Amino acid sequence: MAPAARITLLWIYVGVTAALGVAAALLAVPGIATILVIFTLGLGAPLLLIPTLFCYALSLAPAAFLLRSGATLAALAAAAFGPPALAYGLPGLATAIAERQANAAAAHDVALPRAAAPRRVEFIDQARFWNGRGDALAALPCDKVCQKLLIGGEADAVRIASVRGLGGAKPERTGAITYRFERRATCPAVFAHAETAEPATARALVEGRCIVPDLTANDPMDVRVTLTSRHPGPTRKGERAVASPGALPLVAPGAERRLEIADLAGAQTTLLRRQTETNWRQLPTPFHIGWRLSMQTGDGPELRSAAGRARPIDLEQALRDTFGYRLDLDLKAAPAPDATLAARILSEPGEARFGVEKQGLVSNALRAIARKPALDDADIALARRAVADPR
């Protein structure tokens, strides 16, 4: 290639790269990208590709240097190698680094089965906290797994406990609720929010298959299931140490979750299972600059825009693998609300206010009546009973 042509190409490359660099710097100013996309009704969205194009232009810098030196063939080879190395080489390196860190975090994980499925299970989740003030049923609810164990008949008691400083040197128990399965003529209120009760659970409570909460029970449990998490950044007192940082700008550590299942039945506590879930963000494949577009949480270019996760925790599957639980109760498989079920609830003796799960069933039955094109005498009678009942 003639020297004049090489110089012309070099000046074109330098000019384009410089223009892309200036535009990318302007787009990095907080708020600019969001305003650009909103006020152009989305037509300005392709401009968000400018930082990515700038990075690929920089990957051609070795080829430009070789071209300036007169090594035309070497420049062509460098031009053919640079962009693919950026597109796939660096993200591949980021994946390898992230997987190495995930393997290191899970180096002490274990998985042992238990001979017999326990009938009394305690759950401690770092995300749940109750210090004796406020509504305990709202803070420590019987969640989906708890309902499956009790209504499905695989456990007699499930304790949901709150611990301050979980994972630290001096954990402190601040409260607990023990939920038991009992058969009664009338079930007590057990949920603080109607959406917590799954449809099959709500129907079981109406039929006298009760989940009964007890805030004072302190009887021993067979096993303990603990869920903890840690996040990058400064830790609060009592929390586990912060996650290890990523290498260079390729990987950013995210939340690390840990599941531990301990057998409490013997003379000593035996760890049956430890599973460590690692989350991170890394360079995407193929490489490109992502964006956060939000006025509330801040916006701008995002170098590590791809999310990664290793060994995700599935609590139900972990319980199946460790204890042989079925956990096959289909909580969603419930018949449509009907007037017979609502009438049964309204016929219960007593003056105590209905729990939110029973109120929800009566409301659903009334909604079904309201959607009918014509009402019969039974529908009108049920509506009158519901309005007159102060519970």
Secondary structure as UniProt FT lines:
FT   HELIX           3..27
FT   TURN            30..31
FT   HELIX           32..39
FT   TURN            40..44
FT   HELIX           45..49
FT   HELIX           50..58
FT   TURN            59..60
FT   HELIX           61..68
FT   TURN            69..70
FT   HELIX           72..84
FT   HELIX           85..89
FT   HELIX           90..105
FT   TURN            106..108
FT   STRAND          110..111
FT   STRAND          120..125
FT   TURN            126..127
FT   HELIX           136..139
FT   HELIX           144..151
FT   TURN            152..153
FT   STRAND          157..164
FT   TURN            165..167
FT   STRAND          172..183
FT   HELIX           194..196
FT   HELIX           199..206
FT   TURN            207..208
FT   STRAND          209..214
FT   STRAND          223..230
FT   TURN            237..238
FT   TURN            248..250
FT   STRAND          251..263
FT   STRAND          270..282
FT   STRAND          290..292
FT   TURN            295..297
FT   STRAND          300..302
FT   STRAND          306..310
FT   HELIX           315..323
FT   TURN            331..332
FT   HELIX           339..346
FT   HELIX           356..370
FT   HELIX           377..388
//
